[in-house]
Amino acid sequence: MKKLFPLFALFILACSNNNSEQIVNMYSQRHYDVDQLQYDNFEKITGIKVNVIKANADELIQRMKNEGENSPADLFITVDVGNYGKHLIWIYFKV
């Protein structure tokens, strides 16, 4: 996980906006306790708040479709992204 943290941090910084308070909105199906430790560590190191919206992948995908280009989601994490890739590509090009 330590090897992925710099890549994760770079991605988050790339998604950030110019507001004085930086927040990354993460839509996640994951439910592991260790995830919150990673988010807390990320916030401590970068000063960027991690706002996690949890639901199952189908619900999150439907939510992003409904939100369209106004979706606040900066990052989508699921346990089986392979099955959902076609939906994400559709969302990306549809918006």
Stockholm file with secondary structure:
# STOCKHOLM 1.0

chainA/1-95         MKKLFPLFALFILACSNNNSEQIVNMYSQRHYDVDQLQYDNFEKITGIKVNVIKANADELIQRMKNEGENSPADLFITVDVGNYGKHLIWIYFKV
#=GR chainA/1-95 SS CTTHHHHHHHHHHHHCCSSSSCEEEEEECCCCHHHHHHHHHHHHHHCCEEEEEECCHHHHHHHHHHHGGGCCCSEEECSCHHHHHHHHHHHHHHC
#=GC SS_cons        CTTHHHHHHHHHHHHCCSSSSCEEEEEECCCCHHHHHHHHHHHHHHCCEEEEEECCHHHHHHHHHHHGGGCCCSEEECSCHHHHHHHHHHHHHHC
//
